[in-house]
Amino acid sequence: MAVMISMDSNGKPKRKDELTCVQLSRATKAKLDKLGTKTDTYEKIILKIMDSQCAVNGESEEIPDE
């Protein structure tokens, strides 16, 4: 199921009431940092992962811990 949220030109939700907080461990945050660029938001990184063929096909790839 996909949820559509209106985004502004920076990829951020237009309304603050559409935002939520998600708790992540520091290790998970570090892994997300490696998947995006300096200008990517965590939202963009997560959406890119969710929309990828791996997510659609149920495949997974491990990201090594450092």
N, CA, C and O atoms as a CHARMM CRD file, in Angstrom:
* protein
*
  264
    1    1 MET  N      0.84400  -1.17500   0.00000 PROA 1      0.00000
    2    1 MET  CA     0.00000   0.00000   0.00000 PROA 1      0.00000
    3    1 MET  C      0.88900   1.23700   0.00000 PROA 1      0.00000
    4    1 MET  O      1.80200   1.34100   0.81800 PROA 1      0.00000
    5    2 ALA  N      0.63800   2.15600  -0.88900 PROA 2      0.00000
    6    2 ALA  CA     1.41300   3.39100  -0.96800 PROA 2      0.00000
    7    2 ALA  C      0.61700   4.53300  -0.36300 PROA 2      0.00000
    8    2 ALA  O     -0.59800   4.61700  -0.54300 PROA 2      0.00000
    9    3 VAL  N      1.29400   5.40200   0.34700 PROA 3      0.00000
   10    3 VAL  CA     0.67700   6.58600   0.92800 PROA 3      0.00000
   11    3 VAL  C      1.23500   7.79000   0.18500 PROA 3      0.00000
   12    3 VAL  O      2.45000   7.97500   0.12200 PROA 3      0.00000
   13    4 MET  N      0.37300   8.58800  -0.36300 PROA 4      0.00000
   14    4 MET  CA     0.80300   9.76300  -1.10700 PROA 4      0.00000
   15    4 MET  C      0.73700  10.98700  -0.19600 PROA 4      0.00000
   16    4 MET  O     -0.29900  11.27400   0.40500 PROA 4      0.00000
   17    5 ILE  N      1.84800  11.69600  -0.10400 PROA 5      0.00000
   18    5 ILE  CA     1.93400  12.92200   0.68700 PROA 5      0.00000
   19    5 ILE  C      2.41600  14.02400  -0.23900 PROA 5      0.00000
   20    5 ILE  O      3.37400  13.83100  -0.98700 PROA 5      0.00000
   21    6 SER  N      1.76300  15.17300  -0.19800 PROA 6      0.00000
   22    6 SER  CA     2.18000  16.30600  -1.01000 PROA 6      0.00000
   23    6 SER  C      3.54800  16.78200  -0.55200 PROA 6      0.00000
   24    6 SER  O      3.76000  17.04200   0.63200 PROA 6      0.00000
   25    7 MET  N      4.47300  16.89600  -1.49400 PROA 7      0.00000
   26    7 MET  CA     5.83500  17.31000  -1.17700 PROA 7      0.00000
   27    7 MET  C      6.13100  18.65600  -1.82000 PROA 7      0.00000
   28    7 MET  O      5.57700  18.99900  -2.86500 PROA 7      0.00000
   29    8 ASP  N      7.01200  19.41200  -1.17800 PROA 8      0.00000
   30    8 ASP  CA     7.47300  20.64500  -1.79700 PROA 8      0.00000
   31    8 ASP  C      8.64100  20.31700  -2.71600 PROA 8      0.00000
   32    8 ASP  O      8.97500  19.14500  -2.88700 PROA 8      0.00000
   33    9 SER  N      9.26100  21.31900  -3.30700 PROA 9      0.00000
   34    9 SER  CA    10.34100  21.09400  -4.26600 PROA 9      0.00000
   35    9 SER  C     11.57800  20.46500  -3.62700 PROA 9      0.00000
   36    9 SER  O     12.42100  19.92300  -4.34100 PROA 9      0.00000
   37   10 ASN  N     11.70500  20.52300  -2.31200 PROA 10     0.00000
   38   10 ASN  CA    12.84000  19.91600  -1.61400 PROA 10     0.00000
   39   10 ASN  C     12.54700  18.49600  -1.14000 PROA 10     0.00000
   40   10 ASN  O     13.37700  17.88600  -0.46600 PROA 10     0.00000
   41   11 GLY  N     11.38000  17.96700  -1.48500 PROA 11     0.00000
   42   11 GLY  CA    11.02900  16.61700  -1.08000 PROA 11     0.00000
   43   11 GLY  C     10.50100  16.50800   0.33900 PROA 11     0.00000
   44   11 GLY  O     10.41100  15.40900   0.88600 PROA 11     0.00000
   45   12 LYS  N     10.15200  17.63700   0.93800 PROA 12     0.00000
   46   12 LYS  CA     9.63600  17.63000   2.30800 PROA 12     0.00000
   47   12 LYS  C      8.11700  17.75900   2.27400 PROA 12     0.00000
   48   12 LYS  O      7.56700  18.41700   1.39100 PROA 12     0.00000
   49   13 PRO  N      7.43400  17.12900   3.24200 PROA 13     0.00000
   50   13 PRO  CA     5.97300  17.28700   3.29100 PROA 13     0.00000
   51   13 PRO  C      5.59600  18.76100   3.42400 PROA 13     0.00000
   52   13 PRO  O      6.27400  19.52400   4.11100 PROA 13     0.00000
   53   14 LYS  N      4.51300  19.15100   2.76200 PROA 14     0.00000
   54   14 LYS  CA     4.08400  20.55500   2.78800 PROA 14     0.00000
   55   14 LYS  C      3.48900  20.96200   4.13200 PROA 14     0.00000
   56   14 LYS  O      3.53700  22.13700   4.49700 PROA 14     0.00000
   57   15 ARG  N      2.93200  20.00900   4.86700 PROA 15     0.00000
   58   15 ARG  CA     2.30100  20.33500   6.14100 PROA 15     0.00000
   59   15 ARG  C      3.05200  19.67200   7.28200 PROA 15     0.00000
   60   15 ARG  O      3.43100  18.50400   7.18900 PROA 15     0.00000
   61   16 LYS  N      3.26600  20.41900   8.35900 PROA 16     0.00000
   62   16 LYS  CA     3.98900  19.87400   9.50000 PROA 16     0.00000
   63   16 LYS  C      3.24700  18.73200  10.16500 PROA 16     0.00000
   64   16 LYS  O      3.88100  17.85300  10.75000 PROA 16     0.00000
   65   17 ASP  N      1.90900  18.71500  10.09300 PROA 17     0.00000
   66   17 ASP  CA     1.15900  17.63300  10.72800 PROA 17     0.00000
   67   17 ASP  C      1.29400  16.31500   9.96800 PROA 17     0.00000
   68   17 ASP  O      0.78900  15.28600  10.41700 PROA 17     0.00000
   69   18 GLU  N      1.97800  16.34100   8.81200 PROA 18     0.00000
   70   18 GLU  CA     2.23300  15.12500   8.05500 PROA 18     0.00000
   71   18 GLU  C      3.58700  14.51600   8.41600 PROA 18     0.00000
   72   18 GLU  O      3.98100  13.49800   7.84600 PROA 18     0.00000
   73   19 LEU  N      4.29500  15.12900   9.35200 PROA 19     0.00000
   74   19 LEU  CA     5.59500  14.63500   9.77100 PROA 19     0.00000
   75   19 LEU  C      5.46000  13.75400  11.00000 PROA 19     0.00000
   76   19 LEU  O      4.53900  13.92700  11.79700 PROA 19     0.00000
   77   20 THR  N      6.38000  12.80700  11.15200 PROA 20     0.00000
   78   20 THR  CA     6.41400  11.94900  12.32400 PROA 20     0.00000
   79   20 THR  C      7.86800  11.66600  12.67800 PROA 20     0.00000
   80   20 THR  O      8.75600  11.87200  11.85100 PROA 20     0.00000
   81   21 CYS  N      8.11200  11.20800  13.86300 PROA 21     0.00000
   82   21 CYS  CA     9.46000  10.86200  14.30000 PROA 21     0.00000
   83   21 CYS  C      9.62100   9.35000  14.29800 PROA 21     0.00000
   84   21 CYS  O      8.71800   8.61700  14.70200 PROA 21     0.00000
   85   22 VAL  N     10.76600   8.89800  13.84400 PROA 22     0.00000
   86   22 VAL  CA    11.10300   7.47500  13.84500 PROA 22     0.00000
   87   22 VAL  C     12.41100   7.33400  14.58800 PROA 22     0.00000
   88   22 VAL  O     13.39100   8.00300  14.26300 PROA 22     0.00000
   89   23 GLN  N     12.43200   6.46700  15.58500 PROA 23     0.00000
   90   23 GLN  CA    13.66000   6.25900  16.34500 PROA 23     0.00000
   91   23 GLN  C     14.55100   5.25400  15.61800 PROA 23     0.00000
   92   23 GLN  O     14.09400   4.20300  15.16900 PROA 23     0.00000
   93   24 LEU  N     15.83800   5.60500  15.51600 PROA 24     0.00000
   94   24 LEU  CA    16.83400   4.74800  14.88600 PROA 24     0.00000
   95   24 LEU  C     18.02600   4.61500  15.81200 PROA 24     0.00000
   96   24 LEU  O     18.35700   5.53700  16.55800 PROA 24     0.00000
   97   25 SER  N     18.65900   3.46800  15.75800 PROA 25     0.00000
   98   25 SER  CA    19.91500   3.34400  16.49300 PROA 25     0.00000
   99   25 SER  C     20.97600   4.13800  15.73800 PROA 25     0.00000
  100   25 SER  O     20.80300   4.44500  14.55800 PROA 25     0.00000
  101   26 ARG  N     22.05600   4.46700  16.40500 PROA 26     0.00000
  102   26 ARG  CA    23.14700   5.20200  15.74000 PROA 26     0.00000
  103   26 ARG  C     23.73100   4.37800  14.59300 PROA 26     0.00000
  104   26 ARG  O     24.14000   4.93500  13.57400 PROA 26     0.00000
  105   27 ALA  N     23.76900   3.06300  14.75400 PROA 27     0.00000
  106   27 ALA  CA    24.29900   2.19000  13.69900 PROA 27     0.00000
  107   27 ALA  C     23.41300   2.24700  12.45100 PROA 27     0.00000
  108   27 ALA  O     23.91800   2.31700  11.33000 PROA 27     0.00000
  109   28 THR  N     22.09500   2.21600  12.64900 PROA 28     0.00000
  110   28 THR  CA    21.17700   2.29600  11.51400 PROA 28     0.00000
  111   28 THR  C     21.26900   3.65800  10.84600 PROA 28     0.00000
  112   28 THR  O     21.25200   3.74400   9.61800 PROA 28     0.00000
  113   29 LYS  N     21.36500   4.71600  11.62700 PROA 29     0.00000
  114   29 LYS  CA    21.51200   6.06100  11.07600 PROA 29     0.00000
  115   29 LYS  C     22.79000   6.15800  10.23300 PROA 29     0.00000
  116   29 LYS  O     22.78600   6.76200   9.16000 PROA 29     0.00000
  117   30 ALA  N     23.86600   5.56700  10.72000 PROA 30     0.00000
  118   30 ALA  CA    25.13000   5.57600   9.97400 PROA 30     0.00000
  119   30 ALA  C     24.98700   4.84200   8.64800 PROA 30     0.00000
  120   30 ALA  O     25.54200   5.27600   7.63900 PROA 30     0.00000
  121   31 LYS  N     24.24800   3.73200   8.63900 PROA 31     0.00000
  122   31 LYS  CA    24.02000   2.99000   7.40000 PROA 31     0.00000
  123   31 LYS  C     23.19900   3.82100   6.42000 PROA 31     0.00000
  124   31 LYS  O     23.49400   3.83800   5.22500 PROA 31     0.00000
  125   32 LEU  N     22.17100   4.51100   6.91500 PROA 32     0.00000
  126   32 LEU  CA    21.37300   5.37700   6.04800 PROA 32     0.00000
  127   32 LEU  C     22.23000   6.50000   5.46800 PROA 32     0.00000
  128   32 LEU  O     22.08700   6.85400   4.29800 PROA 32     0.00000
  129   33 ASP  N     23.11900   7.05700   6.28700 PROA 33     0.00000
  130   33 ASP  CA    24.00900   8.11400   5.81400 PROA 33     0.00000
  131   33 ASP  C     24.83200   7.64200   4.61400 PROA 33     0.00000
  132   33 ASP  O     25.05700   8.40300   3.67300 PROA 33     0.00000
  133   34 LYS  N     25.27800   6.39200   4.65000 PROA 34     0.00000
  134   34 LYS  CA    26.10500   5.85200   3.56300 PROA 34     0.00000
  135   34 LYS  C     25.30700   5.62900   2.28500 PROA 34     0.00000
  136   34 LYS  O     25.88400   5.59600   1.19900 PROA 34     0.00000
  137   35 LEU  N     23.99000   5.47600   2.39500 PROA 35     0.00000
  138   35 LEU  CA    23.15500   5.20700   1.23000 PROA 35     0.00000
  139   35 LEU  C     22.75600   6.46700   0.47800 PROA 35     0.00000
  140   35 LEU  O     22.31300   6.38400  -0.66800 PROA 35     0.00000
  141   36 GLY  N     22.90300   7.62900   1.09800 PROA 36     0.00000
  142   36 GLY  CA    22.49400   8.86800   0.45500 PROA 36     0.00000
  143   36 GLY  C     23.66500   9.78500   0.21000 PROA 36     0.00000
  144   36 GLY  O     24.80900   9.48900   0.55700 PROA 36     0.00000
  145   37 THR  N     23.34100  10.91400  -0.40400 PROA 37     0.00000
  146   37 THR  CA    24.34900  11.94200  -0.62500 PROA 37     0.00000
  147   37 THR  C     24.18900  13.00200   0.46000 PROA 37     0.00000
  148   37 THR  O     23.26000  12.94200   1.26600 PROA 37     0.00000
  149   38 LYS  N     25.07700  13.94700   0.47200 PROA 38     0.00000
  150   38 LYS  CA    25.04300  14.98900   1.50300 PROA 38     0.00000
  151   38 LYS  C     23.74400  15.79400   1.45800 PROA 38     0.00000
  152   38 LYS  O     23.28600  16.27700   2.49400 PROA 38     0.00000
  153   39 THR  N     23.14600  15.94600   0.27800 PROA 39     0.00000
  154   39 THR  CA    21.93000  16.73900   0.14600 PROA 39     0.00000
  155   39 THR  C     20.64900  15.92400   0.33100 PROA 39     0.00000
  156   39 THR  O     19.56500  16.50200   0.40700 PROA 39     0.00000
  157   40 ASP  N     20.75000  14.59900   0.40400 PROA 40     0.00000
  158   40 ASP  CA    19.56800  13.74900   0.58700 PROA 40     0.00000
  159   40 ASP  C     19.03700  13.83900   2.00500 PROA 40     0.00000
  160   40 ASP  O     19.80300  13.89600   2.96800 PROA 40     0.00000
  161   41 THR  N     17.73200  13.85100   2.12100 PROA 41     0.00000
  162   41 THR  CA    17.10200  13.74900   3.43400 PROA 41     0.00000
  163   41 THR  C     16.91800  12.26400   3.73500 PROA 41     0.00000
  164   41 THR  O     16.98200  11.43100   2.83200 PROA 41     0.00000
  165   42 TYR  N     16.68900  11.93600   5.01000 PROA 42     0.00000
  166   42 TYR  CA    16.42800  10.53800   5.34800 PROA 42     0.00000
  167   42 TYR  C     15.15800  10.07500   4.65100 PROA 42     0.00000
  168   42 TYR  O     15.05300   8.91300   4.26000 PROA 42     0.00000
  169   43 GLU  N     14.20700  10.96100   4.49600 PROA 43     0.00000
  170   43 GLU  CA    12.96600  10.63000   3.78600 PROA 43     0.00000
  171   43 GLU  C     13.27000  10.17900   2.36600 PROA 43     0.00000
  172   43 GLU  O     12.76000   9.15200   1.91800 PROA 43     0.00000
  173   44 LYS  N     14.10500  10.94400   1.65000 PROA 44     0.00000
  174   44 LYS  CA    14.45600  10.59200   0.27600 PROA 44     0.00000
  175   44 LYS  C     15.16500   9.23900   0.22000 PROA 44     0.00000
  176   44 LYS  O     14.87400   8.42400  -0.65500 PROA 44     0.00000
  177   45 ILE  N     16.08400   8.99700   1.13800 PROA 45     0.00000
  178   45 ILE  CA    16.82900   7.73400   1.16000 PROA 45     0.00000
  179   45 ILE  C     15.88600   6.56300   1.40000 PROA 45     0.00000
  180   45 ILE  O     15.96200   5.55000   0.70400 PROA 45     0.00000
  181   46 ILE  N     14.99900   6.69500   2.38100 PROA 46     0.00000
  182   46 ILE  CA    14.07600   5.60900   2.71000 PROA 46     0.00000
  183   46 ILE  C     13.10500   5.36500   1.56200 PROA 46     0.00000
  184   46 ILE  O     12.84500   4.21200   1.21700 PROA 46     0.00000
  185   47 LEU  N     12.56500   6.41800   0.96300 PROA 47     0.00000
  186   47 LEU  CA    11.64900   6.24400  -0.16000 PROA 47     0.00000
  187   47 LEU  C     12.34200   5.58700  -1.34900 PROA 47     0.00000
  188   47 LEU  O     11.74600   4.76200  -2.04100 PROA 47     0.00000
  189   48 LYS  N     13.61000   5.95700  -1.58600 PROA 48     0.00000
  190   48 LYS  CA    14.36300   5.34800  -2.68000 PROA 48     0.00000
  191   48 LYS  C     14.51700   3.84200  -2.44500 PROA 48     0.00000
  192   48 LYS  O     14.38700   3.04900  -3.37800 PROA 48     0.00000
  193   49 ILE  N     14.79500   3.45400  -1.20000 PROA 49     0.00000
  194   49 ILE  CA    14.92300   2.03900  -0.85400 PROA 49     0.00000
  195   49 ILE  C     13.58000   1.33300  -1.03600 PROA 49     0.00000
  196   49 ILE  O     13.51800   0.24900  -1.61400 PROA 49     0.00000
  197   50 MET  N     12.51100   1.95000  -0.54200 PROA 50     0.00000
  198   50 MET  CA    11.19000   1.32400  -0.61900 PROA 50     0.00000
  199   50 MET  C     10.70400   1.17600  -2.06000 PROA 50     0.00000
  200   50 MET  O      9.98000   0.23200  -2.37400 PROA 50     0.00000
  201   51 ASP  N     11.09300   2.09200  -2.92700 PROA 51     0.00000
  202   51 ASP  CA    10.67300   2.05100  -4.32400 PROA 51     0.00000
  203   51 ASP  C     11.60200   1.23000  -5.21400 PROA 51     0.00000
  204   51 ASP  O     11.31200   1.04500  -6.39600 PROA 51     0.00000
  205   52 SER  N     12.71500   0.73400  -4.66800 PROA 52     0.00000
  206   52 SER  CA    13.69000  -0.00100  -5.47200 PROA 52     0.00000
  207   52 SER  C     13.16500  -1.37700  -5.86500 PROA 52     0.00000
  208   52 SER  O     12.24100  -1.90400  -5.24500 PROA 52     0.00000
  209   53 GLN  N     13.76000  -1.94200  -6.89200 PROA 53     0.00000
  210   53 GLN  CA    13.38300  -3.28000  -7.34400 PROA 53     0.00000
  211   53 GLN  C     13.61500  -4.32900  -6.27100 PROA 53     0.00000
  212   53 GLN  O     12.86900  -5.30400  -6.18800 PROA 53     0.00000
  213   54 CYS  N     14.63500  -4.14300  -5.45100 PROA 54     0.00000
  214   54 CYS  CA    14.90200  -5.10000  -4.36800 PROA 54     0.00000
  215   54 CYS  C     13.73100  -5.15700  -3.40300 PROA 54     0.00000
  216   54 CYS  O     13.33700  -6.24000  -2.97000 PROA 54     0.00000
  217   55 ALA  N     13.17300  -4.00900  -3.06200 PROA 55     0.00000
  218   55 ALA  CA    12.03400  -3.97000  -2.13900 PROA 55     0.00000
  219   55 ALA  C     10.80500  -4.58200  -2.79300 PROA 55     0.00000
  220   55 ALA  O     10.02100  -5.26800  -2.13600 PROA 55     0.00000
  221   56 VAL  N     10.63700  -4.33500  -4.08400 PROA 56     0.00000
  222   56 VAL  CA     9.48400  -4.85300  -4.81000 PROA 56     0.00000
  223   56 VAL  C      9.59400  -6.36900  -4.96900 PROA 56     0.00000
  224   56 VAL  O      8.59800  -7.08200  -4.84100 PROA 56     0.00000
  225   57 ASN  N     10.79400  -6.85700  -5.24600 PROA 57     0.00000
  226   57 ASN  CA    11.00100  -8.28400  -5.47800 PROA 57     0.00000
  227   57 ASN  C     11.30700  -9.06300  -4.21500 PROA 57     0.00000
  228   57 ASN  O     11.41500 -10.28900  -4.26000 PROA 57     0.00000
  229   58 GLY  N     11.45000  -8.38300  -3.09200 PROA 58     0.00000
  230   58 GLY  CA    11.71100  -9.06500  -1.83400 PROA 58     0.00000
  231   58 GLY  C     13.15000  -9.48600  -1.63400 PROA 58     0.00000
  232   58 GLY  O     13.44500 -10.25300  -0.71800 PROA 58     0.00000
  233   59 GLU  N     14.06000  -8.99800  -2.47500 PROA 59     0.00000
  234   59 GLU  CA    15.47300  -9.31400  -2.31500 PROA 59     0.00000
  235   59 GLU  C     16.06400  -8.39900  -1.25600 PROA 59     0.00000
  236   59 GLU  O     15.53200  -7.32100  -0.99000 PROA 59     0.00000
  237   60 SER  N     17.16500  -8.83200  -0.65200 PROA 60     0.00000
  238   60 SER  CA    17.83100  -7.97800   0.31400 PROA 60     0.00000
  239   60 SER  C     19.33000  -8.03600   0.10900 PROA 60     0.00000
  240   60 SER  O     19.87700  -9.03600  -0.35500 PROA 60     0.00000
  241   61 GLU  N     19.97800  -6.94900   0.46300 PROA 61     0.00000
  242   61 GLU  CA    21.43300  -6.87100   0.39100 PROA 61     0.00000
  243   61 GLU  C     21.92700  -6.32800   1.72700 PROA 61     0.00000
  244   61 GLU  O     21.46500  -5.28400   2.18800 PROA 61     0.00000
  245   62 GLU  N     22.85600  -7.03000   2.33900 PROA 62     0.00000
  246   62 GLU  CA    23.38600  -6.60900   3.63100 PROA 62     0.00000
  247   62 GLU  C     24.35200  -5.46000   3.45200 PROA 62     0.00000
  248   62 GLU  O     25.16000  -5.46300   2.52300 PROA 62     0.00000
  249   63 ILE  N     24.27600  -4.48500   4.32700 PROA 63     0.00000
  250   63 ILE  CA    25.23700  -3.38900   4.38300 PROA 63     0.00000
  251   63 ILE  C     26.14300  -3.68500   5.56200 PROA 63     0.00000
  252   63 ILE  O     25.67200  -3.74600   6.69800 PROA 63     0.00000
  253   64 PRO  N     27.44200  -3.87100   5.31900 PROA 64     0.00000
  254   64 PRO  CA    28.33000  -4.27800   6.41000 PROA 64     0.00000
  255   64 PRO  C     28.45300  -3.22400   7.49700 PROA 64     0.00000
  256   64 PRO  O     28.48000  -2.02500   7.21700 PROA 64     0.00000
  257   65 ASP  N     28.52800  -3.68500   8.73900 PROA 65     0.00000
  258   65 ASP  CA    28.77800  -2.80800   9.88000 PROA 65     0.00000
  259   65 ASP  C     30.23700  -2.43000   9.89600 PROA 65     0.00000
  260   65 ASP  O     31.09300  -3.19500   9.44900 PROA 65     0.00000
  261   66 GLU  N     30.52100  -1.25300  10.40900 PROA 66     0.00000
  262   66 GLU  CA    31.92200  -0.84200  10.54000 PROA 66     0.00000
  263   66 GLU  C     32.28200  -0.72000  11.99600 PROA 66     0.00000
  264   66 GLU  O     33.42000  -0.38300  12.32500 PROA 66     0.00000
